[in-house]
Amino acid sequence: MTAARWTLGGIGVLLIGAGLLLLPWQGLVSLLLWSVGLVVLHDAVFAPLSTLAGWSGARLLPPPTRTPVLAAGMVTVTLVLLALPVLGSGDRRPDNPSVLDRDYGLGLAAALSLVWLFAVVAVLVNVRRGRRGGSARPAPPAA
């Protein structure tokens, strides 16, 4: 097992080195600025807002709806953030029809519809089963 780990680790280090050799160094400053900016954006804005939304939802939502609604909310935010770069983009080029070749707004709407449909079904199942917190774990046996 140790020999396999050392071998895979060595291959990984070689691949990292090859990647560094192929890296366009003139864009390194831009890459570093974007990387640091995204970390700061995540830690200063997205994480606190997510924590606040989860904390508020856990206190304001009725017990059977908490888990499905909070999970669907986080998936919604993630899908919207992933779709933002292509939603308002007018970068379609006639010389390359494969760039932005589909209706991303419709795809986002379909994905969000499915997410919230599953959330509604999960809430209905939780209500029907009489679950309080919406978790899949059975209640502990009475002592």
C-alpha positions as CSV (number, residue, x, y, z in Angstrom):
1,M,0.0,0.0,0.0
2,T,2.8,2.4,0.8
3,A,4.6,1.8,-2.5
4,A,1.4,2.6,-4.3
5,R,0.9,5.8,-2.4
6,W,4.4,6.9,-3.1
7,T,4.0,6.1,-6.8
8,L,0.7,7.9,-7.1
9,G,2.1,10.9,-5.1
10,G,5.2,11.0,-7.4
11,I,3.0,11.0,-10.5
12,G,0.9,13.7,-9.0
13,V,3.9,15.9,-8.3
14,L,5.2,15.3,-11.9
15,L,1.8,16.3,-13.3
16,I,1.7,19.5,-11.2
17,G,5.2,20.3,-12.5
18,A,4.1,19.8,-16.1
19,G,1.0,22.0,-15.4
20,L,3.2,24.8,-14.0
21,L,5.5,24.6,-17.1
22,L,2.4,25.0,-19.4
23,L,0.9,27.8,-17.3
24,P,0.7,31.1,-19.2
25,W,2.8,33.2,-16.7
26,Q,1.7,36.5,-18.1
27,G,-1.8,35.9,-16.8
28,L,-0.6,34.8,-13.3
29,V,-1.3,38.2,-11.7
30,S,-4.9,38.2,-13.0
31,L,-5.3,34.6,-11.9
32,L,-4.1,35.4,-8.4
33,L,-6.3,38.5,-8.1
34,W,-9.4,36.5,-9.2
35,S,-8.6,33.7,-6.8
36,V,-8.1,36.0,-3.8
37,G,-11.1,38.0,-4.8
38,L,-13.4,35.0,-5.0
39,V,-12.1,33.7,-1.6
40,V,-12.8,37.1,0.0
41,L,-16.2,37.3,-1.7
42,H,-17.1,33.8,-0.4
43,D,-15.9,34.4,3.1
44,A,-17.1,38.0,3.5
45,V,-20.5,37.8,1.7
46,F,-21.7,34.3,0.6
47,A,-20.9,32.3,3.8
48,P,-22.4,34.8,6.2
49,L,-25.5,35.2,4.1
50,S,-25.8,31.4,3.9
51,T,-25.4,31.1,7.6
52,L,-28.0,33.8,8.3
53,A,-30.5,32.2,5.8
54,G,-30.0,28.7,7.4
55,W,-30.3,30.1,11.0
56,S,-33.4,32.1,10.1
57,G,-35.0,29.2,8.2
58,A,-34.4,26.8,11.0
59,R,-36.3,29.2,13.4
60,L,-39.0,30.4,11.1
61,L,-40.0,27.4,9.0
62,P,-42.4,24.7,10.4
63,P,-40.5,21.6,11.4
64,P,-41.6,19.3,8.5
65,T,-40.5,21.9,5.9
66,R,-37.1,22.9,7.3
67,T,-34.8,20.5,5.7
68,P,-36.4,20.3,2.2
69,V,-36.8,24.1,1.9
70,L,-33.3,24.9,3.2
71,A,-31.7,22.3,0.9
72,A,-33.7,23.6,-2.1
73,G,-32.8,27.2,-1.2
74,M,-29.0,26.3,-1.2
75,V,-29.3,24.4,-4.5
76,T,-31.2,27.3,-6.0
77,V,-28.5,29.8,-5.0
78,T,-25.8,27.5,-6.3
79,L,-27.5,27.0,-9.7
80,V,-28.2,30.7,-10.1
81,L,-24.6,31.6,-9.4
82,L,-23.4,29.0,-11.9
83,A,-25.8,30.2,-14.5
84,L,-25.0,34.0,-14.1
85,P,-22.1,34.1,-16.5
86,V,-24.1,32.8,-19.4
87,L,-27.6,34.2,-18.7
88,G,-26.9,37.8,-19.6
89,S,-24.1,37.2,-22.0
90,G,-24.5,38.3,-25.5
91,D,-21.2,36.6,-26.6
92,R,-22.8,34.4,-29.3
93,R,-20.5,34.4,-32.2
94,P,-21.5,33.5,-35.8
95,D,-18.1,32.0,-36.5
96,N,-18.4,29.5,-33.6
97,P,-22.0,28.2,-33.1
98,S,-21.0,26.0,-30.2
99,V,-20.5,29.0,-27.9
100,L,-23.7,29.5,-25.9
101,D,-25.6,27.1,-28.2
102,R,-28.6,26.6,-25.9
103,D,-31.2,28.4,-24.0
104,Y,-29.6,28.7,-20.6
105,G,-32.5,30.6,-19.1
106,L,-34.9,27.7,-20.0
107,G,-32.4,25.2,-18.6
108,L,-32.1,27.1,-15.3
109,A,-35.9,27.4,-15.0
110,A,-36.3,23.6,-15.7
111,A,-33.6,22.8,-13.1
112,L,-35.1,25.1,-10.5
113,S,-38.6,23.7,-11.2
114,L,-37.3,20.2,-10.5
115,V,-35.5,21.2,-7.3
116,W,-38.6,22.9,-5.9
117,L,-40.8,20.0,-7.0
118,F,-38.6,17.6,-5.1
119,A,-38.7,20.0,-2.1
120,V,-42.5,20.1,-2.2
121,V,-42.7,16.3,-2.5
122,A,-40.3,15.9,0.5
123,V,-42.4,18.3,2.6
124,L,-45.6,16.4,1.7
125,V,-43.9,13.1,2.6
126,N,-42.7,14.5,5.9
127,V,-46.1,15.9,6.8
128,R,-47.8,12.6,5.9
129,R,-45.3,10.6,8.0
130,G,-45.6,13.1,10.8
131,R,-41.9,13.9,10.9
132,R,-41.0,16.9,13.0
133,G,-37.5,17.7,11.6
134,G,-37.7,16.2,8.1
135,S,-34.7,13.9,8.7
136,A,-34.6,10.3,7.5
137,R,-33.5,8.9,10.9
138,P,-36.1,7.1,12.9
139,A,-36.9,8.3,16.4
140,P,-34.9,6.7,19.2
141,P,-36.7,4.0,21.2
142,A,-38.5,5.1,24.3
143,A,-36.6,4.2,27.5
